[in-house]
């Protein structure tokens, strides 16, 4: 499995977690699908994104968001 590069925006982590949960129900590749979608967001918004290079990091982010929900 090749290395994917994912992106997230801290301020929108909670909204992203909802999308992740929706995608998870539909596909085992939910993280790849969601973060691929983010890559197609407007350039001005992409400049606010932070690189996140591993799926485990994203899972950790999701868990943290759920703890504070």
PDB file of N, CA, C, O and CB in Angstrom:
ATOM      1  N   UNK A   1       0.853  -1.200   0.000  1.00  0.00           N
ATOM      2  CA  UNK A   1       0.000   0.000   0.000  1.00  0.00           C
ATOM      3  C   UNK A   1       0.888   1.248   0.000  1.00  0.00           C
ATOM      4  O   UNK A   1       1.744   1.403   0.871  1.00  0.00           O
ATOM      5  CB  UNK A   1      -0.965   0.007   1.242  1.00  0.00           C
ATOM      6  N   UNK A   2       0.686   2.121  -0.960  1.00  0.00           N
ATOM      7  CA  UNK A   2       1.556   3.289  -1.060  1.00  0.00           C
ATOM      8  C   UNK A   2       1.159   4.369  -0.058  1.00  0.00           C
ATOM      9  O   UNK A   2       0.017   4.432   0.398  1.00  0.00           O
ATOM     10  CB  UNK A   2       1.520   3.853  -2.476  1.00  0.00           C
ATOM     11  N   UNK A   3       2.123   5.206   0.268  1.00  0.00           N
ATOM     12  CA  UNK A   3       1.891   6.264   1.252  1.00  0.00           C
ATOM     13  C   UNK A   3       0.998   7.357   0.676  1.00  0.00           C
ATOM     14  O   UNK A   3       1.265   7.897  -0.398  1.00  0.00           O
ATOM     15  CB  UNK A   3       3.223   6.864   1.720  1.00  0.00           C
ATOM     16  N   UNK A   4      -0.054   7.668   1.404  1.00  0.00           N
ATOM     17  CA  UNK A   4      -0.962   8.746   1.004  1.00  0.00           C
ATOM     18  C   UNK A   4      -0.621   9.986   1.821  1.00  0.00           C
ATOM     19  O   UNK A   4      -0.101   9.878   2.931  1.00  0.00           O
ATOM     20  CB  UNK A   4      -2.464   8.334   1.205  1.00  0.00           C
ATOM     21  N   UNK A   5      -0.911  11.152   1.278  1.00  0.00           N
ATOM     22  CA  UNK A   5      -0.766  12.374   2.060  1.00  0.00           C
ATOM     23  C   UNK A   5      -2.158  12.935   2.292  1.00  0.00           C
ATOM     24  O   UNK A   5      -2.904  13.196   1.348  1.00  0.00           O
ATOM     25  CB  UNK A   5       0.160  13.418   1.340  1.00  0.00           C
ATOM     26  N   UNK A   6      -2.491  13.115   3.548  1.00  0.00           N
ATOM     27  CA  UNK A   6      -3.819  13.589   3.928  1.00  0.00           C
ATOM     28  C   UNK A   6      -3.709  15.000   4.489  1.00  0.00           C
ATOM     29  O   UNK A   6      -2.632  15.436   4.895  1.00  0.00           O
ATOM     30  CB  UNK A   6      -4.476  12.638   4.962  1.00  0.00           C
ATOM     31  N   UNK A   7      -4.833  15.704   4.506  1.00  0.00           N
ATOM     32  CA  UNK A   7      -4.842  17.047   5.040  1.00  0.00           C
ATOM     33  C   UNK A   7      -6.026  17.213   5.988  1.00  0.00           C
ATOM     34  O   UNK A   7      -7.065  16.573   5.828  1.00  0.00           O
ATOM     35  CB  UNK A   7      -4.897  18.084   3.905  1.00  0.00           C
ATOM     36  N   UNK A   8      -5.849  18.076   6.966  1.00  0.00           N
ATOM     37  CA  UNK A   8      -6.973  18.423   7.823  1.00  0.00           C
ATOM     38  C   UNK A   8      -6.804  19.860   8.283  1.00  0.00           C
ATOM     39  O   UNK A   8      -5.713  20.424   8.204  1.00  0.00           O
ATOM     40  CB  UNK A   8      -7.077  17.457   9.036  1.00  0.00           C
ATOM     41  N   UNK A   9      -7.879  20.438   8.757  1.00  0.00           N
ATOM     42  CA  UNK A   9      -7.849  21.797   9.283  1.00  0.00           C
ATOM     43  C   UNK A   9      -8.362  21.707  10.710  1.00  0.00           C
ATOM     44  O   UNK A   9      -9.490  21.268  10.935  1.00  0.00           O
ATOM     45  CB  UNK A   9      -8.711  22.801   8.405  1.00  0.00           C
ATOM     46  N   UNK A  10      -7.560  22.111  11.663  1.00  0.00           N
ATOM     47  CA  UNK A  10      -7.922  21.919  13.070  1.00  0.00           C
ATOM     48  C   UNK A  10      -9.274  22.533  13.417  1.00  0.00           C
ATOM     49  O   UNK A  10     -10.065  21.925  14.139  1.00  0.00           O
ATOM     50  CB  UNK A  10      -6.855  22.512  13.962  1.00  0.00           C
ATOM     51  N   UNK A  11      -9.545  23.740  12.905  1.00  0.00           N
ATOM     52  CA  UNK A  11     -10.798  24.409  13.255  1.00  0.00           C
ATOM     53  C   UNK A  11     -12.016  23.636  12.767  1.00  0.00           C
ATOM     54  O   UNK A  11     -13.110  23.777  13.314  1.00  0.00           O
ATOM     55  CB  UNK A  11     -10.819  25.811  12.678  1.00  0.00           C
ATOM     56  N   UNK A  12     -11.820  22.815  11.731  1.00  0.00           N
ATOM     57  CA  UNK A  12     -12.950  22.100  11.149  1.00  0.00           C
ATOM     58  C   UNK A  12     -12.901  20.603  11.443  1.00  0.00           C
ATOM     59  O   UNK A  12     -13.573  19.812  10.781  1.00  0.00           O
ATOM     60  CB  UNK A  12     -12.988  22.327   9.654  1.00  0.00           C
ATOM     61  N   UNK A  13     -12.109  20.224  12.430  1.00  0.00           N
ATOM     62  CA  UNK A  13     -11.944  18.804  12.739  1.00  0.00           C
ATOM     63  C   UNK A  13     -13.273  18.136  13.068  1.00  0.00           C
ATOM     64  O   UNK A  13     -13.505  16.992  12.676  1.00  0.00           O
ATOM     65  CB  UNK A  13     -10.979  18.629  13.900  1.00  0.00           C
ATOM     66  N   UNK A  14     -14.147  18.839  13.785  1.00  0.00           N
ATOM     67  CA  UNK A  14     -15.414  18.221  14.175  1.00  0.00           C
ATOM     68  C   UNK A  14     -16.296  17.976  12.960  1.00  0.00           C
ATOM     69  O   UNK A  14     -16.896  16.908  12.837  1.00  0.00           O
ATOM     70  CB  UNK A  14     -16.150  19.100  15.190  1.00  0.00           C
ATOM     71  N   UNK A  15     -16.381  18.948  12.065  1.00  0.00           N
ATOM     72  CA  UNK A  15     -17.167  18.763  10.848  1.00  0.00           C
ATOM     73  C   UNK A  15     -16.590  17.628  10.007  1.00  0.00           C
ATOM     74  O   UNK A  15     -17.330  16.818   9.449  1.00  0.00           O
ATOM     75  CB  UNK A  15     -17.211  20.066  10.029  1.00  0.00           C
ATOM     76  N   UNK A  16     -15.265  17.580   9.925  1.00  0.00           N
ATOM     77  CA  UNK A  16     -14.632  16.517   9.151  1.00  0.00           C
ATOM     78  C   UNK A  16     -14.907  15.157   9.774  1.00  0.00           C
ATOM     79  O   UNK A  16     -15.072  14.170   9.058  1.00  0.00           O
ATOM     80  CB  UNK A  16     -13.124  16.754   9.046  1.00  0.00           C
ATOM     81  N   UNK A  17     -14.959  15.096  11.106  1.00  0.00           N
ATOM     82  CA  UNK A  17     -15.204  13.818  11.756  1.00  0.00           C
ATOM     83  C   UNK A  17     -16.573  13.280  11.373  1.00  0.00           C
ATOM     84  O   UNK A  17     -16.744  12.070  11.229  1.00  0.00           O
ATOM     85  CB  UNK A  17     -15.092  13.956  13.276  1.00  0.00           C
ATOM     86  N   UNK A  18     -17.555  14.169  11.206  1.00  0.00           N
ATOM     87  CA  UNK A  18     -18.889  13.720  10.812  1.00  0.00           C
ATOM     88  C   UNK A  18     -18.854  13.119   9.413  1.00  0.00           C
ATOM     89  O   UNK A  18     -19.488  12.097   9.151  1.00  0.00           O
ATOM     90  CB  UNK A  18     -19.895  14.885  10.869  1.00  0.00           C
ATOM     91  N   UNK A  19     -18.105  13.764   8.514  1.00  0.00           N
ATOM     92  CA  UNK A  19     -17.958  13.232   7.162  1.00  0.00           C
ATOM     93  C   UNK A  19     -17.212  11.906   7.192  1.00  0.00           C
ATOM     94  O   UNK A  19     -17.566  10.971   6.475  1.00  0.00           O
ATOM     95  CB  UNK A  19     -17.225  14.237   6.260  1.00  0.00           C
ATOM     96  N   UNK A  20     -16.171  11.828   8.032  1.00  0.00           N
ATOM     97  CA  UNK A  20     -15.413  10.584   8.146  1.00  0.00           C
ATOM     98  C   UNK A  20     -16.316   9.449   8.605  1.00  0.00           C
ATOM     99  O   UNK A  20     -16.244   8.340   8.075  1.00  0.00           O
ATOM    100  CB  UNK A  20     -14.237  10.754   9.119  1.00  0.00           C
ATOM    101  N   UNK A  21     -17.174   9.727   9.598  1.00  0.00           N
ATOM    102  CA  UNK A  21     -18.054   8.687  10.104  1.00  0.00           C
ATOM    103  C   UNK A  21     -19.032   8.247   9.024  1.00  0.00           C
ATOM    104  O   UNK A  21     -19.324   7.057   8.906  1.00  0.00           O
ATOM    105  CB  UNK A  21     -18.809   9.177  11.341  1.00  0.00           C
ATOM    106  N   UNK A  22     -19.541   9.185   8.237  1.00  0.00           N
ATOM    107  CA  UNK A  22     -20.451   8.848   7.150  1.00  0.00           C
ATOM    108  C   UNK A  22     -19.729   8.004   6.101  1.00  0.00           C
ATOM    109  O   UNK A  22     -20.272   7.017   5.605  1.00  0.00           O
ATOM    110  CB  UNK A  22     -21.031  10.126   6.511  1.00  0.00           C
ATOM    111  N   UNK A  23     -18.508   8.399   5.771  1.00  0.00           N
ATOM    112  CA  UNK A  23     -17.747   7.655   4.775  1.00  0.00           C
ATOM    113  C   UNK A  23     -17.374   6.272   5.307  1.00  0.00           C
ATOM    114  O   UNK A  23     -17.359   5.298   4.554  1.00  0.00           O
ATOM    115  CB  UNK A  23     -16.483   8.433   4.373  1.00  0.00           C
ATOM    116  N   UNK A  24     -17.079   6.187   6.584  1.00  0.00           N
ATOM    117  CA  UNK A  24     -16.663   4.907   7.162  1.00  0.00           C
ATOM    118  C   UNK A  24     -17.770   3.873   6.986  1.00  0.00           C
ATOM    119  O   UNK A  24     -17.488   2.700   6.742  1.00  0.00           O
ATOM    120  CB  UNK A  24     -16.309   5.071   8.662  1.00  0.00           C
ATOM    121  N   UNK A  25     -19.016   4.293   7.108  1.00  0.00           N
ATOM    122  CA  UNK A  25     -20.129   3.359   6.966  1.00  0.00           C
ATOM    123  C   UNK A  25     -20.231   2.835   5.532  1.00  0.00           C
ATOM    124  O   UNK A  25     -20.755   1.745   5.302  1.00  0.00           O
ATOM    125  CB  UNK A  25     -21.444   4.034   7.376  1.00  0.00           C
ATOM    126  N   UNK A  26     -19.737   3.605   4.585  1.00  0.00           N
ATOM    127  CA  UNK A  26     -19.887   3.237   3.178  1.00  0.00           C
ATOM    128  C   UNK A  26     -18.662   2.543   2.601  1.00  0.00           C
ATOM    129  O   UNK A  26     -18.785   1.795   1.631  1.00  0.00           O
ATOM    130  CB  UNK A  26     -20.189   4.457   2.367  1.00  0.00           C
ATOM    131  N   UNK A  27     -17.492   2.772   3.170  1.00  0.00           N
ATOM    132  CA  UNK A  27     -16.275   2.292   2.518  1.00  0.00           C
ATOM    133  C   UNK A  27     -15.152   2.040   3.515  1.00  0.00           C
ATOM    134  O   UNK A  27     -14.962   2.827   4.442  1.00  0.00           O
ATOM    135  CB  UNK A  27     -15.818   3.287   1.474  1.00  0.00           C
ATOM    136  N   UNK A  28     -14.411   0.961   3.336  1.00  0.00           N
ATOM    137  CA  UNK A  28     -13.257   0.720   4.208  1.00  0.00           C
ATOM    138  C   UNK A  28     -12.135   1.715   3.944  1.00  0.00           C
ATOM    139  O   UNK A  28     -11.183   1.806   4.720  1.00  0.00           O
ATOM    140  CB  UNK A  28     -12.740  -0.703   4.020  1.00  0.00           C
ATOM    141  N   UNK A  29     -12.247   2.465   2.842  1.00  0.00           N
ATOM    142  CA  UNK A  29     -11.217   3.434   2.476  1.00  0.00           C
ATOM    143  C   UNK A  29     -11.696   4.853   2.758  1.00  0.00           C
ATOM    144  O   UNK A  29     -11.338   5.789   2.043  1.00  0.00           O
ATOM    145  CB  UNK A  29     -10.834   3.285   0.993  1.00  0.00           C
ATOM    146  N   UNK A  30     -12.517   5.008   3.814  1.00  0.00           N
ATOM    147  CA  UNK A  30     -13.143   6.305   4.081  1.00  0.00           C
ATOM    148  C   UNK A  30     -12.134   7.434   4.229  1.00  0.00           C
ATOM    149  O   UNK A  30     -12.391   8.546   3.769  1.00  0.00           O
ATOM    150  CB  UNK A  30     -13.979   6.221   5.327  1.00  0.00           C
ATOM    151  N   UNK A  31     -10.983   7.173   4.867  1.00  0.00           N
ATOM    152  CA  UNK A  31     -10.019   8.256   5.066  1.00  0.00           C
ATOM    153  C   UNK A  31      -9.466   8.747   3.733  1.00  0.00           C
ATOM    154  O   UNK A  31      -9.361   9.949   3.490  1.00  0.00           O
ATOM    155  CB  UNK A  31      -8.872   7.794   5.974  1.00  0.00           C
ATOM    156  N   UNK A  32      -9.117   7.797   2.882  1.00  0.00           N
ATOM    157  CA  UNK A  32      -8.582   8.168   1.577  1.00  0.00           C
ATOM    158  C   UNK A  32      -9.620   8.963   0.785  1.00  0.00           C
ATOM    159  O   UNK A  32      -9.282   9.975   0.171  1.00  0.00           O
ATOM    160  CB  UNK A  32      -8.151   6.913   0.791  1.00  0.00           C
ATOM    161  N   UNK A  33     -10.861   8.524   0.792  1.00  0.00           N
ATOM    162  CA  UNK A  33     -11.913   9.205   0.041  1.00  0.00           C
ATOM    163  C   UNK A  33     -12.129  10.616   0.545  1.00  0.00           C
ATOM    164  O   UNK A  33     -12.179  11.565  -0.237  1.00  0.00           O
ATOM    165  CB  UNK A  33     -13.212   8.425   0.121  1.00  0.00           C
ATOM    166  N   UNK A  34     -12.256  10.752   1.860  1.00  0.00           N
ATOM    167  CA  UNK A  34     -12.551  12.082   2.399  1.00  0.00           C
ATOM    168  C   UNK A  34     -11.415  13.051   2.135  1.00  0.00           C
ATOM    169  O   UNK A  34     -11.642  14.187   1.719  1.00  0.00           O
ATOM    170  CB  UNK A  34     -12.825  12.002   3.895  1.00  0.00           C
ATOM    171  N   UNK A  35     -10.200  12.605   2.374  1.00  0.00           N
ATOM    172  CA  UNK A  35      -9.096  13.543   2.254  1.00  0.00           C
ATOM    173  C   UNK A  35      -8.711  13.793   0.799  1.00  0.00           C
ATOM    174  O   UNK A  35      -8.090  14.808   0.484  1.00  0.00           O
ATOM    175  CB  UNK A  35      -7.900  13.032   3.021  1.00  0.00           C
ATOM    176  N   UNK A  36      -9.077  12.877  -0.078  1.00  0.00           N
ATOM    177  CA  UNK A  36      -8.935  13.143  -1.512  1.00  0.00           C
ATOM    178  C   UNK A  36      -9.888  14.279  -1.889  1.00  0.00           C
ATOM    179  O   UNK A  36      -9.522  15.173  -2.652  1.00  0.00           O
ATOM    180  CB  UNK A  36      -9.229  11.853  -2.364  1.00  0.00           C
ATOM    181  N   UNK A  37     -11.101  14.242  -1.358  1.00  0.00           N
ATOM    182  CA  UNK A  37     -12.071  15.306  -1.612  1.00  0.00           C
ATOM    183  C   UNK A  37     -11.529  16.658  -1.154  1.00  0.00           C
ATOM    184  O   UNK A  37     -11.688  17.659  -1.852  1.00  0.00           O
ATOM    185  CB  UNK A  37     -13.400  15.001  -0.903  1.00  0.00           C
ATOM    186  N   UNK A  38     -10.894  16.691   0.006  1.00  0.00           N
ATOM    187  CA  UNK A  38     -10.370  17.943   0.538  1.00  0.00           C
ATOM    188  C   UNK A  38      -9.321  18.538  -0.394  1.00  0.00           C
ATOM    189  O   UNK A  38      -9.200  19.759  -0.499  1.00  0.00           O
ATOM    190  CB  UNK A  38      -9.775  17.723   1.930  1.00  0.00           C
ATOM    191  N   UNK A  39      -8.564  17.680  -1.069  1.00  0.00           N
ATOM    192  CA  UNK A  39      -7.545  18.188  -1.986  1.00  0.00           C
ATOM    193  C   UNK A  39      -8.153  19.006  -3.120  1.00  0.00           C
ATOM    194  O   UNK A  39      -7.456  19.787  -3.769  1.00  0.00           O
ATOM    195  CB  UNK A  39      -6.739  17.036  -2.559  1.00  0.00           C
ATOM    196  N   UNK A  40      -9.437  18.830  -3.357  1.00  0.00           N
ATOM    197  CA  UNK A  40     -10.102  19.554  -4.443  1.00  0.00           C
ATOM    198  C   UNK A  40     -10.832  20.801  -3.948  1.00  0.00           C
ATOM    199  O   UNK A  40     -11.545  21.446  -4.717  1.00  0.00           O
ATOM    200  CB  UNK A  40     -11.083  18.637  -5.151  1.00  0.00           C
ATOM    201  N   UNK A  41     -10.661  21.142  -2.677  1.00  0.00           N
ATOM    202  CA  UNK A  41     -11.253  22.374  -2.164  1.00  0.00           C
ATOM    203  C   UNK A  41     -10.515  23.568  -2.755  1.00  0.00           C
ATOM    204  O   UNK A  41      -9.419  23.407  -3.292  1.00  0.00           O
ATOM    205  CB  UNK A  41     -11.207  22.410  -0.610  1.00  0.00           C
ATOM    206  N   UNK A  42     -11.100  24.774  -2.667  1.00  0.00           N
ATOM    207  CA  UNK A  42     -10.461  25.969  -3.244  1.00  0.00           C
ATOM    208  C   UNK A  42      -9.048  26.191  -2.699  1.00  0.00           C
ATOM    209  O   UNK A  42      -8.759  25.884  -1.542  1.00  0.00           O
ATOM    210  CB  UNK A  42     -11.317  27.206  -2.964  1.00  0.00           C
ATOM    211  N   UNK A  43      -8.189  26.722  -3.542  1.00  0.00           N
ATOM    212  CA  UNK A  43      -6.788  26.949  -3.174  1.00  0.00           C
ATOM    213  C   UNK A  43      -6.667  27.818  -1.915  1.00  0.00           C
ATOM    214  O   UNK A  43      -5.838  27.536  -1.051  1.00  0.00           O
ATOM    215  CB  UNK A  43      -6.037  27.610  -4.339  1.00  0.00           C
ATOM    216  N   UNK A  44      -7.474  28.853  -1.808  1.00  0.00           N
ATOM    217  CA  UNK A  44      -7.418  29.738  -0.638  1.00  0.00           C
ATOM    218  C   UNK A  44      -7.648  28.944   0.642  1.00  0.00           C
ATOM    219  O   UNK A  44      -7.027  29.222   1.668  1.00  0.00           O
ATOM    220  CB  UNK A  44      -8.463  30.870  -0.758  1.00  0.00           C
ATOM    221  N   UNK A  45      -8.538  27.958   0.587  1.00  0.00           N
ATOM    222  CA  UNK A  45      -8.796  27.144   1.762  1.00  0.00           C
ATOM    223  C   UNK A  45      -7.655  26.154   1.983  1.00  0.00           C
ATOM    224  O   UNK A  45      -7.257  25.902   3.120  1.00  0.00           O
ATOM    225  CB  UNK A  45     -10.133  26.401   1.621  1.00  0.00           C
ATOM    226  N   UNK A  46      -7.132  25.598   0.900  1.00  0.00           N
ATOM    227  CA  UNK A  46      -6.042  24.630   1.041  1.00  0.00           C
ATOM    228  C   UNK A  46      -4.842  25.229   1.757  1.00  0.00           C
ATOM    229  O   UNK A  46      -4.120  24.517   2.456  1.00  0.00           O
ATOM    230  CB  UNK A  46      -5.619  24.114  -0.324  1.00  0.00           C
ATOM    231  N   UNK A  47      -4.620  26.529   1.591  1.00  0.00           N
ATOM    232  CA  UNK A  47      -3.478  27.173   2.240  1.00  0.00           C
ATOM    233  C   UNK A  47      -3.584  27.105   3.763  1.00  0.00           C
ATOM    234  O   UNK A  47      -2.581  27.239   4.464  1.00  0.00           O
ATOM    235  CB  UNK A  47      -3.369  28.629   1.791  1.00  0.00           C
ATOM    236  N   UNK A  48      -4.807  26.896   4.276  1.00  0.00           N
ATOM    237  CA  UNK A  48      -4.995  26.809   5.724  1.00  0.00           C
ATOM    238  C   UNK A  48      -4.847  25.374   6.227  1.00  0.00           C
ATOM    239  O   UNK A  48      -4.882  25.136   7.434  1.00  0.00           O
ATOM    240  CB  UNK A  48      -6.367  27.357   6.111  1.00  0.00           C
ATOM    241  N   UNK A  49      -4.685  24.421   5.319  1.00  0.00           N
ATOM    242  CA  UNK A  49      -4.602  23.026   5.717  1.00  0.00           C
ATOM    243  C   UNK A  49      -3.204  22.658   6.199  1.00  0.00           C
ATOM    244  O   UNK A  49      -2.209  23.243   5.771  1.00  0.00           O
ATOM    245  CB  UNK A  49      -5.004  22.131   4.564  1.00  0.00           C
ATOM    246  N   UNK A  50      -3.149  21.691   7.085  1.00  0.00           N
ATOM    247  CA  UNK A  50      -1.866  21.201   7.579  1.00  0.00           C
ATOM    248  C   UNK A  50      -1.645  19.792   7.043  1.00  0.00           C
ATOM    249  O   UNK A  50      -2.597  19.014   6.982  1.00  0.00           O
ATOM    250  CB  UNK A  50      -1.815  21.219   9.141  1.00  0.00           C
ATOM    251  N   UNK A  51      -0.427  19.440   6.653  1.00  0.00           N
ATOM    252  CA  UNK A  51      -0.194  18.090   6.164  1.00  0.00           C
ATOM    253  C   UNK A  51      -0.304  17.049   7.281  1.00  0.00           C
ATOM    254  O   UNK A  51       0.109  17.288   8.415  1.00  0.00           O
ATOM    255  CB  UNK A  51       1.173  18.005   5.511  1.00  0.00           C
ATOM    256  N   UNK A  52      -0.855  15.922   6.945  1.00  0.00           N
ATOM    257  CA  UNK A  52      -1.004  14.822   7.898  1.00  0.00           C
ATOM    258  C   UNK A  52      -0.686  13.563   7.100  1.00  0.00           C
ATOM    259  O   UNK A  52      -1.465  13.168   6.233  1.00  0.00           O
ATOM    260  CB  UNK A  52      -2.471  14.771   8.556  1.00  0.00           C
ATOM    261  N   UNK A  53       0.447  12.930   7.383  1.00  0.00           N
ATOM    262  CA  UNK A  53       0.966  11.936   6.452  1.00  0.00           C
ATOM    263  C   UNK A  53       0.584  10.494   6.736  1.00  0.00           C
ATOM    264  O   UNK A  53       0.989   9.602   5.990  1.00  0.00           O
ATOM    265  CB  UNK A  53       2.415  12.029   6.426  1.00  0.00           C
ATOM    266  N   UNK A  54      -0.177  10.233   7.783  1.00  0.00           N
ATOM    267  CA  UNK A  54      -0.517   8.835   8.033  1.00  0.00           C
ATOM    268  C   UNK A  54      -1.954   8.674   8.496  1.00  0.00           C
ATOM    269  O   UNK A  54      -2.491   9.527   9.202  1.00  0.00           O
ATOM    270  CB  UNK A  54       0.419   8.245   9.063  1.00  0.00           C
ATOM    271  N   UNK A  55      -2.563   7.582   8.097  1.00  0.00           N
ATOM    272  CA  UNK A  55      -3.927   7.287   8.520  1.00  0.00           C
ATOM    273  C   UNK A  55      -4.037   7.186  10.046  1.00  0.00           C
ATOM    274  O   UNK A  55      -5.022   7.671  10.604  1.00  0.00           O
ATOM    275  CB  UNK A  55      -4.404   5.989   7.875  1.00  0.00           C
ATOM    276  N   UNK A  56      -3.059   6.571  10.752  1.00  0.00           N
ATOM    277  CA  UNK A  56      -3.152   6.539  12.218  1.00  0.00           C
ATOM    278  C   UNK A  56      -3.256   7.933  12.840  1.00  0.00           C
ATOM    279  O   UNK A  56      -3.973   8.118  13.823  1.00  0.00           O
ATOM    280  CB  UNK A  56      -1.946   5.823  12.793  1.00  0.00           C
ATOM    281  N   UNK A  57      -2.547   8.913  12.275  1.00  0.00           N
ATOM    282  CA  UNK A  57      -2.666  10.280  12.784  1.00  0.00           C
ATOM    283  C   UNK A  57      -4.099  10.768  12.642  1.00  0.00           C
ATOM    284  O   UNK A  57      -4.627  11.426  13.539  1.00  0.00           O
ATOM    285  CB  UNK A  57      -1.700  11.228  12.042  1.00  0.00           C
ATOM    286  N   UNK A  58      -4.726  10.450  11.523  1.00  0.00           N
ATOM    287  CA  UNK A  58      -6.099  10.881  11.300  1.00  0.00           C
ATOM    288  C   UNK A  58      -7.044  10.185  12.261  1.00  0.00           C
ATOM    289  O   UNK A  58      -7.981  10.800  12.772  1.00  0.00           O
ATOM    290  CB  UNK A  58      -6.520  10.610   9.860  1.00  0.00           C
ATOM    291  N   UNK A  59      -6.802   8.899  12.511  1.00  0.00           N
ATOM    292  CA  UNK A  59      -7.635   8.175  13.468  1.00  0.00           C
ATOM    293  C   UNK A  59      -7.505   8.799  14.853  1.00  0.00           C
ATOM    294  O   UNK A  59      -8.493   8.918  15.577  1.00  0.00           O
ATOM    295  CB  UNK A  59      -7.246   6.683  13.511  1.00  0.00           C
ATOM    296  N   UNK A  60      -6.294   9.194  15.221  1.00  0.00           N
ATOM    297  CA  UNK A  60      -6.070   9.842  16.512  1.00  0.00           C
ATOM    298  C   UNK A  60      -6.825  11.159  16.582  1.00  0.00           C
ATOM    299  O   UNK A  60      -7.433  11.480  17.603  1.00  0.00           O
ATOM    300  CB  UNK A  60      -4.572  10.076  16.751  1.00  0.00           C
ATOM    301  N   UNK A  61      -6.786  11.922  15.491  1.00  0.00           N
ATOM    302  CA  UNK A  61      -7.517  13.189  15.434  1.00  0.00           C
ATOM    303  C   UNK A  61      -9.012  12.944  15.600  1.00  0.00           C
ATOM    304  O   UNK A  61      -9.681  13.658  16.347  1.00  0.00           O
ATOM    305  CB  UNK A  61      -7.239  13.920  14.105  1.00  0.00           C
ATOM    306  N   UNK A  62      -9.532  11.945  14.912  1.00  0.00           N
ATOM    307  CA  UNK A  62     -10.954  11.624  15.000  1.00  0.00           C
ATOM    308  C   UNK A  62     -11.332  11.240  16.427  1.00  0.00           C
ATOM    309  O   UNK A  62     -12.359  11.685  16.940  1.00  0.00           O
ATOM    310  CB  UNK A  62     -11.310  10.486  14.032  1.00  0.00           C
ATOM    311  N   UNK A  63     -10.505  10.416  17.069  1.00  0.00           N
ATOM    312  CA  UNK A  63     -10.787  10.000  18.444  1.00  0.00           C
ATOM    313  C   UNK A  63     -10.810  11.201  19.377  1.00  0.00           C
ATOM    314  O   UNK A  63     -11.659  11.289  20.264  1.00  0.00           O
ATOM    315  CB  UNK A  63      -9.746   8.981  18.923  1.00  0.00           C
ATOM    316  N   UNK A  64      -9.887  12.112  19.177  1.00  0.00           N
ATOM    317  CA  UNK A  64      -9.824  13.305  20.017  1.00  0.00           C
ATOM    318  C   UNK A  64     -11.078  14.159  19.844  1.00  0.00           C
ATOM    319  O   UNK A  64     -11.642  14.659  20.818  1.00  0.00           O
ATOM    320  CB  UNK A  64      -8.573  14.127  19.685  1.00  0.00           C
ATOM    321  N   UNK A  65     -11.503  14.318  18.598  1.00  0.00           N
ATOM    322  CA  UNK A  65     -12.713  15.098  18.318  1.00  0.00           C
ATOM    323  C   UNK A  65     -13.916  14.454  18.997  1.00  0.00           C
ATOM    324  O   UNK A  65     -14.743  15.148  19.588  1.00  0.00           O
ATOM    325  CB  UNK A  65     -12.954  15.214  16.790  1.00  0.00           C
ATOM    326  N   UNK A  66     -14.015  13.137  18.913  1.00  0.00           N
ATOM    327  CA  UNK A  66     -15.153  12.443  19.514  1.00  0.00           C
ATOM    328  C   UNK A  66     -15.150  12.584  21.034  1.00  0.00           C
ATOM    329  O   UNK A  66     -16.212  12.675  21.649  1.00  0.00           O
ATOM    330  CB  UNK A  66     -15.137  10.963  19.126  1.00  0.00           C
ATOM    331  N   UNK A  67     -13.971  12.603  21.640  1.00  0.00           N
ATOM    332  CA  UNK A  67     -13.885  12.763  23.100  1.00  0.00           C
ATOM    333  C   UNK A  67     -14.431  14.111  23.542  1.00  0.00           C
ATOM    334  O   UNK A  67     -15.005  14.227  24.624  1.00  0.00           O
ATOM    335  CB  UNK A  67     -12.437  12.611  23.571  1.00  0.00           C
ATOM    336  N   UNK A  68     -14.251  15.140  22.699  1.00  0.00           N
ATOM    337  CA  UNK A  68     -14.688  16.481  23.070  1.00  0.00           C
ATOM    338  C   UNK A  68     -16.060  16.835  22.515  1.00  0.00           C
ATOM    339  O   UNK A  68     -16.544  17.950  22.709  1.00  0.00           O
ATOM    340  CB  UNK A  68     -13.683  17.490  22.599  1.00  0.00           C
ATOM    341  N   UNK A  69     -16.686  15.892  21.827  1.00  0.00           N
ATOM    342  CA  UNK A  69     -17.995  16.175  21.216  1.00  0.00           C
ATOM    343  C   UNK A  69     -19.072  16.289  22.292  1.00  0.00           C
ATOM    344  O   UNK A  69     -20.239  16.524  21.976  1.00  0.00           O
ATOM    345  CB  UNK A  69     -18.374  15.070  20.196  1.00  0.00           C
TER     346      UNK A  69
END
